[in-house]
Amino acid sequence: MEALAALADPTRREIVALLAGGEIAAGDLARRFPVSRPAVSRHLRVLREAGLVRARVEGRRHLYALDPAPLRELDAWLEPYRDLWAQRLDALDTEIARGRRAATREETR
């Protein structure tokens, strides 16, 4: 569940989304955010410690890549709740449709 705690921060979620597209150098990541490089480095450290990203050094560059294993674990943990949310969203969709039908009937009067 360290992954869940690490993903609670919106900057870290954005970093993970960027890394889902492939490996990115730390400097390139840092340029994409309106915070200091040390702040991005701290976010990367949290993600690394949670197992969400892997780092490797290539010359002077530090390259980061997504490790999807913790996301699969999180997905498995969330699985039992999907049906609950699907039922609630279906009920909401039904209520919205009823409201639209009622509004349409009122407009045609």
N, C-alpha and C positions, 0 to 999 in steps of 0.2 A: 504493500500500500504506500510505499515511499513515492511511487510514481504519481499517485493521486495528490499527495501533498505538494510535490514538485510542480504539478500542472495547475495548481491553484492560482499561480501568478500569470497574468495575461501576457507578459513579456516572454515568459518561458514557454507558454503555449504557442506563441508566434514563432519562437525559435524552433520548436519541434515541427511546426508546419513548414517552415523553410527547409529544414533538414530532411523532411519527407521527400523533397525533390532531389535529394542527393547531397553528397559531401560538400561542405563549404568551409573555407578558411576563416579563422577567428576574426581577422581584420575585416573581411568582407561582411561577416555577420554584424560586427560592431558598427559598421557604416550605415546599416539599415535601421538603427535605433537612435532615438533622440536622447540617449543617456551616455555616460562616459564608457570608455573601453573597460575600465576596471569593473564597472557595474555589469556589463555584458559578461565579463569573465566570471564574476560571481554567479550569475545565472547559469552559465555553462557548467560551473563546478557543481551546483545543486543538481542539475540534470545528469551530470556524469555520476555523481554519488547515488542517484536514484536508479542508475542503470539505463537511463533513457538515451544517452548519447555515448559514443565512443570517440576517443581522441587519438590522433596519431601525428607524429612529427615528420615532416618532409622538408629537409633543409632547415630553413628558418621559419617555415610556415607550420602553424598548428591547424590541422584539419579535423573537422567534426562531422560525424555521421550519426544518423538515427539508429538506435537499436530497438527494434519493434517488440522484443520479448516482453518487457514490462507492460506495453500497451495490450498485448494479447492476454496477459494475466488480468489486467483491468477490465478488458472486454468480457472475459469469462466471469469475473466477479459481478459485472453488471447484468449479465444474461437473465437471471431470474426476475429482474425488474422490468424487462422490456415488455412483457405481456401486460403488466400492470399499466404502464404508460400508454401502450397501444390502445387498451380498453378506454382509458380516460380521454385520450385524444379522439377516438372514435365517437365517444359521447359528446365531446365538445363540438365536433364536426356536425353531429346530428342537431344539436341545439342552435348552431349558427345557421344551418339550413332552415330550421323551423322559423327562426327570426326573420330570415330573408323572405320566406313565403308569406309570413304575416305582414311584413312591410309592403310587399308587392300587392297583397289583397287590399291593404289600406289605400294605396296609391290609385288603385283601379276603381275605388268607390266614388 
